[in-house]
């Protein structure tokens, strides 16, 4: 059992070292990719920092840093069409996991933290009317490197 735990620990450490060496803070736009392993980053709607998002968007974005204990998403701005365009956050890897945030309208959501080690984001815009969208950033707490 100790050998198995030791192997698991070293595997996690190798992944942690790899993820830190390859994932400085990055910036993404929604719908540009579906999976990131960065421990921190910034995301905008598809219009980026200065434009508006598009009509008829249905996109997902999975944040899954190696050995993450928690991931916290914080909004700098939020402006979507009330009751028609939605930003959802799930604590896990799919819509089957606990829903922890439903955002729409002009109220900037408070920070949301996922403790599963993954954060699954779903964005939907309807077929008409677009707004400025959002800017959000995430940070992660990574498991301690102390030996078991």
N, C-alpha and C positions, 0 to 999 in steps of 0.2 A: 504494500500500500504506500509506504514511504517513497519507494522508487517511482511509482506512478505519479504521486503528487510532485515529486521533484522534476520529472519529465514535463508535466503539465506547466509547472512554474517556469522552467526554462523556455518552453515553447511560447508562453505568454510574453516573457521578457524579450525574446527575439522579435516577436511581432510588434511589441511596444517600441523597441529600438528602431525597427524598420519604419513604423508609422511616424515616429518623431523625425526621422531623417528625411522623409519624403513628403511630409505634410505641414508646411508652414501655413500660416493663415492664408486662406484662399477666398476669392470672391466668385460667386455663382449667380446666375439668373435662373429662376424657376423654369423648368422644361428643358434646360440645357444638358442636364445629366440626371440620372436616377439614383446613383449611389455614391456617397463620399465616405472616406474613412478619416478625414481631417479631424483633429481634436478641437479645432476652432475654425470659424469662418464667418463670412457674411453672405447673405442671400438677398437678392432683389426680385421683384416680379419681373416678367419678361420685358418690360420697358426699360429695365435698368434703373440707374439712379436719377435719370432726368425725364424718362418717357412714361407712357401709360401702358398697362398690360393690354393684351388683345382679347377679342371676343372668342367665345367657344373654346376655351382652354380646359383641358383635363390632364393634369400632370401629377406625378408623384416624385418625392425626393426622400431618400433614406439616408439618415446620418447614423453611421455605425463605426465609431472609432474602436480600434483594438483595445481590449481590456477596460472599456469605459464602465465606470460605476454609475455615473449620471451624466446627463446632457441637459443644459439649460439654454433655452431660446429666449432672447430679449428683443423686443421691437423698438426701433428708433422712430418709425412712422407706420401708419396704417390707414388706408383710404380705399375702400372697395364699395361696389354698389350694394346697398343695404338689401338684405333678403334675397339676393340673386347670385352674388359672387361670394364663395366661401373658401376659407383657409382652415383646414382641420389638422390637428396634431394628435397622433396616437403614440402611446408609450409601448413601443415594440416595433415589429417589422412589417405590419400589415393593418388593414382596417378591421381585422378580427381582434386586435389588441385594444386595451382601454383607451377611449377617447378622452383626451385631457384638455383640448381647446377647440372651440368653434368660434372663428372670427369672421365678422363681416361688418360693413358700415364704416364709420369714421372714428370709433372709439379704439384707441391704441390698446391692445391686450397687454396685461401684465406679464411678467416673466413666467414661463412654464418649464417645469423640470420633469424629465423622464428618468426613471431609475432602473429600467430594464437593460440599459446599455445600448439601446437603439431608440431612434426617434423617426417616426414615419410621418411625412407631411403630404397632404393631399390638397391640391388647388383646383378649384372649378370656377370658371366664369361662364356666364350665359351668352346668348347670341347677340346681345345689344348692350350698349352703354358700358364705357370703361372709365376708370379713374386712375389716379396716380399710383395706386398699389401700395407696396410696402417695402421696408428695409428691415431686416432682422439679422441678428448675429447669434451664434451659439458658442458655448464653451463646454468643456468636458472635464470631469474628474476621472482620472485614470487610476486603476488599482495600484496599490503600493507595490514597490519592487522588493519589499522585505521577504526573505525566504520563509516558507511555511513552517 
